[in-house]
C-alpha cells in the first residue's frame, strides 16, 4: 500500500496517479478523513497516558483520602481510555481497508491509457516467421501428432484443461532445464547484467519450488488478491487456503516480517510452480487449446531489491526475459503497459509478446511487474542500512517461461513443410530428438 505520509503531503499527486489507473479519486479524501480522526484519537490516548503516569508517580505521596480520590480518577481514565482504544482500533482497521483499495502510483514514463489496447511498442526483435508452404495453427499440429489432448481432459476435469503428451511433455522439461541452467549460470548473468549497467551485481538466481497454497492473510499482504481477484482464485474453505495463480504469490511473502541487511540485496529467486486460475470473465476467449487454461506450469522470477537501484534491477530482469526468448530464436516485441493495464500493485509493467504464425499476430508470453515498496509495506519486509536506518525493500516479479505458451510458440514457429516440428537448438541437448514428427510426436536424432 502507499505510504500514508505521501497521501497527507501530496494528495493531488495521489489523486492524479490513481485516477490514471481508473481508481476513484475520492478514496484520497476518505483516507485523509479517517486518518485525521485516527490521529486525533491517538493524541487523546497519549494525553490520558501522560496523566495516568503523572498520577501514578504522585499517588505514594498522598494522604489516604487523597489516594482514594486519585485511584478513582485513574479508574475513570481507564474507562475513557478503553473507549478511545476501541474507536482507535476501528479507525485503524477502516484506514487499512481504504488504503488497500488505493493502487500504486504509476512511475514516471508509464504511457497513459485505458487498457491493453493502448499499450506502446517499445521495440520489435526479429521478423515474423514466414513460410513457403501452407502453415497451420499449433492446435491442429498438436492434435495430428497427439501432443495435446483437450478432449480427454474435458471428460476428466472439464473445459480449459489439457494433457501434454509425448514430445510436448518432453519439451516442458527441456524448457525447465534450459531456464534453470541459464539463470543459475554466473557467466550468463554477468553478461546480461553488463549489457544493462556495469554496476549491477552478478548474483545468479536461487531456484525455489514454493508452496502452491497460501493463507488469505499472507495473500492479502501480497496485494495480489482483493474482492475482484477472489473470483479468479480457487479457494478451499475447509482448510482456508487459496491455490496460487503464479509462483510469485508465495515467493513474495518469503521474507514477510523480516529485516534484510543491505549487503544481502538483491535477492533473486527463480520459482517453479503449477498455477491455477479460474479465468473468470474470459469465457468465449481462447476456450480451445492450452493458451488460456485453468492449470499451467510456469517459471517465475521474484526479486527483492534495494530502492537505490531497483529500477535498474527491473531493467535487468526484462533483459533476462529477452535473453530467454531470443535463445529460442522466436520473433518478439517489447510492450510498455499503459496506466490502465499495469495492475493495482505495479508502478511499471512490461510485456513481451511472441509472434504466433497461426494467429498472424503477437501474443503475450511474458510480463514483468515493478512494485516499488507497495507490496513490502503490507508484508513488512525491510532492509537495514549500515547506519541502522530501516527502509522498505522493493519487489519485482517477472515471467521466465509460461510453459504452455512457449510450447505453442515453438510448434507454430518451427513447423516444417513435411508437417514436422524442429526443436530449437538450445533445447536439443535436453532431448532424445531434434525434431518432432509422427503420430506420437516423437522424433529421431
Secondary structure, DSSP 8 states (H G I E B T S, - for coil): ---HHHHHH-HHHHHHHHHHTT--THHHHHHHHHHHHHHHHHHHHHHHHHHHHHHHHHGGGS-HHHHHHHHHHHHHHHHHHHHHHHHHHHHHHHHHHHHTTS-----TT----SSGGG-EEEEEES-----SS----HHHHHHHTT-EEHHHHHHHH-SS--EE-THHHHHHHHHHHHHHHHHT-HHHHHHHHHHH-TTS-----EEE---SEEEHHHHHHTT---TTGGGGSEEETTTTEEE-SSTHHHHGGGGTT-EEEGGG--EEEEEEEEEE---TT-TTSS-SSSSS-SEEEEEEEEEEE-TTTHHHHHHHHHHHHHHHHHHTT--EEEEE--TTTS-TT-SEEEEEEEEETTTTEEEEEEEEEEEETHHHHHHT-EEE-TTS-EEE-EEEEEEEEEHHHHHHHHHHHSB-TTS-EE--HHHHTTSS-SEE-STTS----
